Amino acid sequence: MQHYDVVILGAGAAGLMAAIAAGQRGRRVLVLDHADEAGKKILISGGGRCNFTNLHTDPGRFISANRHFCTSALARYTPRDFMALVEKHRIAWHEKTLGQLFCDGSARAIVTMLLTECDAAHVTIGLNRRITGVSRAHRFRIETDTGPLAADALILATGGLSIPKMGATGLAYDIATQFGLRLTDIRPALVPFTLAPADLARTQTLAGVSQPILARCGATQFREAMLFTHRGLSGPAILQISSVWKDKNPITLDLLPDESAATLAARKRTRPKAALRTIMAELMPSRMADAFLPETLAPHPIGTLTDQSLATLISGLKSWQITPAGTEGYAKAEVTRGGIDTADLSSQTMQARNVPGLYVIGEAVDVTGWLGGYNFQWAWASGWCAGSVA
């Protein structure tokens, strides 16, 4: 039976980073994945250009039952550290918006970079390998479809349940619970909403229309674009707010975050003969104006409408309240919220507190970042922390 110092389950972002860090320490490392290619989720990320980190990475932009858990790892391996690796490999990149960094070219450059670093660190990567069981006596025994392996340290980096068509499974959760680690509530995050029939009746003609909005759920709010879909709502603002939404909770959408009652009052004074619909089509896409304006008011010259009726109209547009019917589920979710309870892990090393040699990193842990490169930065940071000690 082959013996390794470190076996890593999962050849994604976190797993490959952990492998690099461990291999560079001279550890004999094996990475196993059931996929036929390493880094498959990296390849599809950021529209194929990989939003590989965010300059504004901060613990406050991550969701966890323990909001302080991610602080240590993010401080020890920063966006600048990953950028240095990217620049070492001469990968051209650019900042898009809000601190989001993307490859100028293909996301494949990031995967190639990670595999090159693994090769330099003498890491072995085994693809198309199915894990059939894990046990532990004085060391870990990993059962695979090609035979058993032994390891002094085992790192779980198989991710969460998001995007099952890419091969996502609950393997990390299963192994963790087998060794006594607890799970928090697990659900899709950074995911589009589906709407109830009553709301869809208003929006069904708007599929493909986008509008900058402010989305609120409880005390949390995000200001970005919203996209209407055939089944509900998507776009960055919706994906962001979905991570804090729970079933049956209402969400308030400000469809005109830059406007107020004073906006229409000013238009009334300067352009009294313009139809209300014409004015509103200047503030939002015309199809939205048709869907959200009362038919009884839309064709009237704005000068014929009372200030109170205009104030009521704008107030309604700035506080459209919906209760999503649900989400598009793991099939469309960019990440999984929740996971292996951080109370059972060391925030410095990602090692299980009561199982020496067992580590959990990346999406499998109850740490979920905002949209925009934060989850990749968590993968790099948590993987580096585990690989630096495993």
N, C-alpha and C positions, 0 to 999 in steps of 0.2 A: 504493500500500500504506500502510495506516494505521500510524503510529508512536506508541508509548507509552514513557514513561520506565520504567514497571514493568508487567509482565503477571504476574498471579497465577493459577495453575491450581488451582482448587478454591475454592468458595464456602462452605466450612464454617467452624468456629470459628477455626482458625489463619489461614486465608486472609482472612477478613473483618477480623480484627484487624490483620493485616499491611497490608491495604488502607487501613484507617483511619489507621494510623501514617504510611504513605507519603503518603497524600492530604493529611494535615494539614501536611506539609512542603512542599506545593505541587507535588508530583510528579503527573504525568498517569498515572493508574492505571486498568488494566482488569483485572477479575476474570472468568475464564471457568469455566463448569461445564457438564457434560453433563446435569445434572438440570434439571427444570422449576421448581425452587424452591430458594432459598438456605437453607442451614442445616438440611437435612433431619434429620441425626443429632442436632442440638440439640433439635429438636422432639420426638423420641421419648425423649430422655434423662430419667432420674430419674422414670420413670413419667409423663412429660408435663409435669413441673414443673421440669426441668433442675437437676441438682445442679451449679451453675455454678462452684464452687470449694470449697476446704477451708481452714479457718482454721489448720490444723496443717501446712500445706504445708512440706516440708523435703526437701532432696536425698536424705535417707536413705529416703524413701518412693517412690523411683523406681528402676526396674531398667534397667541399661544395662551394656554391656561396659566402659564408662568411667563409673563411678559419680559422678565429679566433674563430668561434662560439663554437667549441667543447672544447676549451682550458680549460675553467673553470670546466666543468663536469669531464674531464679526470684527472684534477689535484686533484679534491676533492674525487674521488673514483678511485683508481689506480689499476694496475694489482696486486700489493702486497696486497691490501685489499681483492681482490677476492681470491688470493692464500691462505690468512689466513683463509677464510671461507672454502675453499677446505680442508685445512689441519686440521681444527677443526673437520671436518667430516671424517678424516682419509682416504681420497681418494688419492690413489697413483697416481703420475703424473710424467711426464718426459718432458724434452725439446728436441724437435725433431731437427729442424734447424731454424736458423734465429730468435731465441727467441720465437718460437711457442711452447706453452705448451699444452700437451694432457693428457688425462686420460690413465693410464696403462691398465685399463680394459674398461668397457663399458661406453658410454656417459650417460647411464641410471643413473649412480651414481650421475651425476650433477643434473639431474631432481629430483631424490630422495632427494638430499640435499636441493634443493630449496623448494620442497613440505614439507619437514620436518621443515624448517625454517618458512614457511607459517603457518603450523599447530601450531608451538610454539607461533607464533604471533597472533593466533586466527583468521586467514584469512579464509574466506569462498570462496571456488572455485566451480563455477557452470559450468559444461561442457554440451555439447549438447544443448546449449542455443542460439537461434537465435535472433539477434537484429533487430527489425523492425522499429525503429525510436528513435530519440533523440530530446528533446526540452528543453527550459530553461525559467523559470519565475524567482522566487526568489531562486529556486534550479533546478538541472537537473532532468528531467524525462526521464527514459530509458524504451522504450517499448520493451518487449520481447515476445517470443512465449508462455511464461508461465505467462504473466501478467506484469504490469508496476512496476517500481522501482523508488525510489527517491534518489538523492545523492547531497551532498554539493560540492563535487569535482568529476570530470570525467577525467580519464586518458586514452588517446588513445594509445594503444600498440598493434595494430593488424598487424603491419608490412607493407610491400610493396606488390608488385605483383609477386615477384619471387616464383617459384615452386608452381604453382596453384594446382598441384595434392595433395599438403599438406594442401590445404584449403585456400591459399592466396587470398585475395580480396582487393578491393579498399575502404573498409569501412572507414578507418581512413581519407582518402582523402575526401570522401563524407561528413562526419560529419564536418571535418575542414572547408571545403568550405561553408557548410551550415551556419557556424558561422563567415564567413567573412575572414578566413585565406586563404592566397594565396598559390598556388603550383608553384614550379619550373618545368623545363623540366624533365619529368620522362621517364626513359628507362632502359632496362636490363643492369646489370653490373656484373663483374666477370663471364663472359659468353664466351663460345667458338665462334669462327668465322666460318662462311661458306665462301667458296671460289668460285670465278667465274669459269666457265668451262675451261678457258684457263689455270688457275693455277691448277685446279683439274686434268687436263690432265697430269701434271707433278707429282702430289702427290698421285694419286689414288691408287698406288701400295704400299704406305707407311703407311697405316692405322696401328696403334699400335706402330710405331717407335717413339722413344723419343730422343731428343738431347738438351744439354745445349746451350742456345742462349742468345743474347742480343736483346731485342725488343725495338724499338723506335717509338714514335709518337709525333711529335713536339719536345718540350723540355724535354719530359718525357721518361724515359727508365727504363727497368727492366731486370735484369739478373737472369734467372731461366731456368727450363726445358720447352721445347715445345713438344707437342704430336701431331702427325698427326692423323687425323680421316678420316672416309669415306666421310665426307662432308666438311672438312676443317681443322682447327687447334684448338688445345686446350692445356692443360698443364698450370702450374703456370704462366709462362711468358706471355702467351696469355691472360689468365684470368685477370692478372694485367693490361695489356695495354688496354684491352677492356673497362676498366672503364673511360679512357680518350679519347677513339676513338669516332669520330662522322662520320656519313654517308659520304662516298666518300673521306674521308681523307686517304692518303696512310700511310702504316706502313712499316718501314725498319727493316729487321731481319738479324742480324749478326749470321750466322750459325756456325761460328768458332771463338768465341770471344777470345779464347786463342792463336789463330794462326795468322800469317802474311805471307807476301811474303817471308820473310826470312826463314820460316819453310820449304817451298818447295825448296828453293834455297839450304838449308842445305842438304835435302834429295837427291837432284840432285848430290851434291858433294860426298856424302858418299855411295849412293846406285844407281848409274846411270843406272843399268840394270833393276831395279824394274819397273814394269808397273805403270803408273800413277794411275790406278784404285786401285792397291794394296796399294799404298802410301795413297791415299785418304780414303780407307777403314780403315786405322789406325787412322784417324782423325775424322771420323764420321761413323755411322752404314753403313754397306756395301750396303744395299738397298738404302740409301740416296745417296751414291756415284754413284750408277748406275743411279739414277734419275736425279742428278744434273750435272754429268760430260758430256761434249760433246762426242758423240759416236766417233767422229773423233780423239779425243785425248786419251780416256780412255785406250786403249790397248797398247799405245806406251810406250817404256821405258822412264822414266822421264829424263834421260840424253840426249835424242834426242830432247827435247823441249827447246825452248828459254826461257831465264829468263823473257822476256817480256810476253810471252804467259802464263807462270805460274803466274806472277803477276796479269795479267788480270783475270785469273781463280779465284785466291784467293780473288781478289777484288769483283768479282761478288757474291761469296759465303758469303762475309762479308757485302754485301749490297743488299740482295734480297728484292726488294720492291714489296709489294702487296697492292691492294686496296680490302679489304674484300667485298664480295657481301652483307654481313649482319652478323647477329649473330643467334645463336640457340634460341634466344628469352627468355621470362620469364620461359619457361619450364625447361631450363638448366641453367638459371642465378642463381648464389648463393645469389645475393642481387639485390635491386632496387636502381639505382642511381637517385638522386633528391628526391623530396617529398615536404612536407610542408615547406614553406619558413621560414628560420631561422629569417628573419627580423620581423616576427610576433610573435616570442617566446623570452622569457627570457633565456639567456644562463646559468644563475645560477639555475633556478628552472624548466625550460621547460614549464612554464605557458604562455598561450596566453596573449599577451600584452593588448588586448582589450576585453578579455572574462575572467573575474575572475573565477577561479575554473576549467578552462579547461587546460589540460596539454597534450603534445604530446611527445612521447619518442621512442627510438629505430629506426628501419629502416624506419618508416613513415616520419621521419624528413630528411631534405636535408643534411645528413651527411653520407658519404659512406667511409668505411675503406678499406685499402688494404687487400689482401688475407693473411690469417695467424693468425686469432684470433682477429684482430682489430675490426671487427664488433660486436663480442661478448662483447669486452670491452666497446664499445660505448653503447651497450644495458645495461650492468651492471651499467655503470656510469650515463647515462641519467635516467634510472629507479630509481636509488638510489637518485638522485637529486630531482626528482619529488616526490617520496614517502617520502622524508624527510621534505616536507613542505605541501603536499596536505592534 
